[in-house]
Amino acid sequence: MSAPRTTLRPAALAALLALMGAGCESDPAPILSVELIDPETGGNPALDVVVGTLRVDVEEAGASRCQGDPVECTAEVRNGSFDLVLPIREVTALSRVQAYLEGGDRPRQGASPLFGYRESLQTLPVRVPMLAPGTCVPLGGPSPSAGGLPLMAVGRRDMGVAVRRNIALVVGGLEAGGPSARVDRYDLATADVLTLDSRLDPGLLEGPTRGLVFTEDLSLFVAAERAVVYRFEPESVPVPRRLSLHAGASERSALVRVDADRAAVVAGTASDGLTWISRAGGTVSDEVSEVAARLTAPRTDPAVAALDGGLLVLGGGEAGAPTAERVARDGDGEAAGFEVGEGRGGWLAPGPGGAFLWVGRVLDDGSIASDTVLLTGCPRCEVRPGPTWDAAREGVAFTVTEAGDAWLVGGGDPASDVTERIRWTDATPRFEAGPTLADGGRSGASVVEHGSGVVAVLGGLGGPSVGLRDDLELCLAADGLDPF
């Protein structure tokens, strides 16, 4: 039996990390490489380590290979070099890696997203950016496919982003000349950005866009009066399909992934419409089906969360309309039986035991509320005041990590460099200060989880001397990586 190899090394030929797996004599062993990189330079992050330690954790097909810190998951680092074999048995399995580097001027940690063997990874390495906890770092090393920096096609804000494993599609937004119809593909595994503009039908979507992944291989994007589902193709251009939505659907609609094969597009601009979107199987022409439903009242930019196979919808209505409603799976809305006060927009940050924190809502006078609304015990939902958001501001990027932490990134006018996390103790939420953005503020940026609690921040409007940004940066909270 010949063994397929995946080599993992610090960049710039500093040292070698080999991932060994099982293979067959009759087939050539696939070889993948994984590099530890300094995200700013793309080079070796261990150059300042004279004597130190590298510890890794590896998850393969959902199982940890390094529980109990076995010898094969640690290595001594000397003068920036080390030698370590990771216990990955099959390179075609979905795996992810965490790395902890001690020594040098400060500890560094890094993580990969899920990755598995594919043809392009024989020439492009999986790259694991190493960050000091409590910092944000621009992604400045050379893009492996293009040679230049990993940048979007042009600077823009208010893009829709959907992430499936290691591939993020970045769609639409606003650029200097107005609404953008551009599409970029950001590969989190290789830290590589590829513009797809010339490879897709132009004008499928343009302007401010919202997006999400709602099945294993389908992503949904909604802009003004248009919606598109992209089918993920790991080695080629994603295949788009237009959808028919309810009247009033727009970039102000809420998009929610309800379960493994279902999503919902809710309201929009003064709309009482709701469209359930589900996987129908078959070819791309009939990949999804759309079912129309109705809310109790027209809503603009409501806050929505998945709840018990259906939806919880808050705010966005006119005076006299219920401020909260529930929607059963594939059904219409009905008044929830409790009220949450004025407001629209913002986010419902999920907590344990059916808890949600409504944060960032827009009040009737157009200001961003610093007070929050806490709902516990849903679906019955008891409502009470939540913690104060002292740095309330518009234009914030929001995401929730796999571990359940909600990140609030940038925003404001002028653009802020502040980040925060919403964290929970039982059903009690709190705001925690996060790392400061690296190169000034960003407003209207997008943020996604890179892996294990590391988040990637894309684009946005910078300060007056910066304008619209086409770059990316990575942030890691002070308490470090989230364990597998």
HELIX and SHEET records of a PDB file:
HELIX    1   1 VAL A   71  CYS A   73  5                                   3    
HELIX    2   2 GLU A  119  GLN A  122  5                                   4    
HELIX    3   3 ASP A  197  ARG A  199  5                                   3    
HELIX    4   4 VAL A  284  ASP A  286  5                                   3    
SHEET    1   A 9 ALA A  63  SER A  64  0                                        
SHEET    2   A 9 VAL A  51  GLU A  60 -1                                        
SHEET    3   A 9 SER A  95  GLU A 102 -1                                        
SHEET    4   A 9 ARG A 108  ALA A 111 -1                                        
SHEET    5   A 9 VAL A 126  LEU A 131 -1                                        
SHEET    6   A 9 ILE A  31  ILE A  37  1                                        
SHEET    7   A 9 ARG A   5  PRO A  10  1                                        
SHEET    8   A 9 LEU A  16  MET A  20 -1                                        
SHEET    9   A 9 ASP A  83  LEU A  86  1                                        
SHEET    1   B 3 ALA A  63  SER A  64  0                                        
SHEET    2   B 3 VAL A  51  GLU A  60 -1                                        
SHEET    3   B 3 THR A  74  ARG A  78 -1                                        
SHEET    1   C 4 THR A 135  PRO A 138  0                                        
SHEET    2   C 4 LEU A 472  LEU A 476 -1                                        
SHEET    3   C 4 VAL A 454  LEU A 458 -1                                        
SHEET    4   C 4 SER A 446  GLY A 451 -1                                        
SHEET    1   D 4 GLY A 160  ARG A 164  0                                        
SHEET    2   D 4 ILE A 167  VAL A 171 -1                                        
SHEET    3   D 4 VAL A 183  ASP A 187 -1                                        
SHEET    4   D 4 ASP A 192  THR A 195 -1                                        
SHEET    1   E 2 LEU A 174  GLU A 175  0                                        
SHEET    2   E 2 GLY A 178  PRO A 179 -1                                        
SHEET    1   F 4 ARG A 210  VAL A 213  0                                        
SHEET    2   F 4 LEU A 218  ALA A 223 -1                                        
SHEET    3   F 4 ARG A 226  ARG A 231 -1                                        
SHEET    4   F 4 VAL A 239  LEU A 243 -1                                        
SHEET    1   G 4 ALA A 254  ASP A 259  0                                        
SHEET    2   G 4 ARG A 262  VAL A 266 -1                                        
SHEET    3   G 4 SER A 271  ARG A 279 -1                                        
SHEET    4   G 4 VAL A 288  ARG A 299 -1                                        
SHEET    1   H 4 ALA A 303  LEU A 307  0                                        
SHEET    2   H 4 GLY A 310  LEU A 314 -1                                        
SHEET    3   H 4 ALA A 324  VAL A 327 -1                                        
SHEET    4   H 4 GLY A 333  ALA A 335 -1                                        
SHEET    1   I 4 TRP A 347  GLY A 351  0                                        
SHEET    2   I 4 ALA A 355  VAL A 359 -1                                        
SHEET    3   I 4 VAL A 373  THR A 376 -1                                        
SHEET    4   I 4 GLU A 382  PRO A 385 -1                                        
SHEET    1   J 4 ALA A 397  VAL A 400  0                                        
SHEET    2   J 4 ALA A 406  VAL A 409 -1                                        
SHEET    3   J 4 THR A 419  THR A 425 -1                                        
SHEET    4   J 4 THR A 428  ALA A 433 -1                                        
END                                                                             
